[in-house]
Amino acid sequence: MNLTPEQRTQVAAELKRFGGELQLTDDQKQKLQEYLEEAHAKVADYLKTNPSASKADVIKQVAANRDQIRQRLVNFLSPEQLKKWDAEVSKAREFLGQQAA
């Protein structure tokens, strides 16, 4: 799934807005960034070793990474932050689902 430059700008703006709403501490920001970078690297490695993977396969890989990140977030986000995270992930799934269709 490739996003247009406009869609990338929209996603970046949403991430910035969402980051502000979560009111993350510097430590939380660092941990979240590390987790997201690890997940990105895992998907990139998957694509490198499976260049002919279908969109469905890639979506499954992303979903597995998302679940792993969620499990790690439980350890350092407050319950309120976690609730906001879950709501935003739900919105992102809808957005990305529309883009994949």
N, C-alpha and C positions, 0 to 999 in steps of 0.2 A: 504494500500500500504506500503510494507516494503522495505526499501532501504538496499542494501548490505553495508558492511563496506567501500568498495571502493567508492560507490556512496555517502555515508555520508561524506567521506573525500573530495570528489569532490564538494559537496554542500557547505561544510564549507569553502573550498578554494575560491569558487565563492563569497560567502557572504563577506569574508574578502576583496577580490579584489574590489567588488562592494562598500563596505563601504568606502574604500579609494577613489574611484572615486567620490563619492557623496560629499566628503570633509565636513562631518557633524561637527557641533560644539559639544562641550560636552553636552550642553543642548539638542540639537537635538538627539544625540546618546541616551541619557537617555530616552527621550520621545518615540523614536522609539522602544527601548528595552521594555519599559513598555507596549506599544501597542501590540507588538508581543507576549509578555508573556501572556497578557490578551486573545489574540486570541487563543493561544495554550491551555490555560486553558479552554476556551469555547468548543473547539473541544474535549478535554479530558473529560469534563463533559458530552458532547453530547454522546460520546462513552460509558461512564459509564451508562448513563440512557437508551441508545439504543444499547445494546451489539450485537444485530443481524442486525444492520444497514448495508445496502448494500454499496458497494463502491460508487455508484452514490449518495447515501444520504450523505455520508461523504464528497464527493467532493462538493456537494451543500453547506454544512456547511462551508467548508473551503473558498469557493467562497464568501459567505456572510460575513465572517470575513475579507476577503481581501478587499471587497468593503468598509467596515466600517473603516478599517485602512487607505485606500486611502482618504476617506473623512476627516479623522483627519490630515493626512499629509499635506493637502492643507493649513492648518492653520499655519504650521511652516517651511515648505520647500520653498526654492526659486523656481521660475518658472523653472530655469535650472535644479535644483535638482529633481524637480517633473517630468520633461521630461525624465531624466535619470532613475528615479524610474520606470516610466511606461514602458520604453524600457526593463528594466531588468525583470519586472514582466511578460512581454510578453514572454521573453526567458524562464523564469521559467515555465510558463504554458505549453510551448512546451515540455520542459524536463519532467515535471511531467505527462503530457499527454501520453508521450511515455512510462513512467514507469507504468502507470495505465493500459495500453493496454495489 
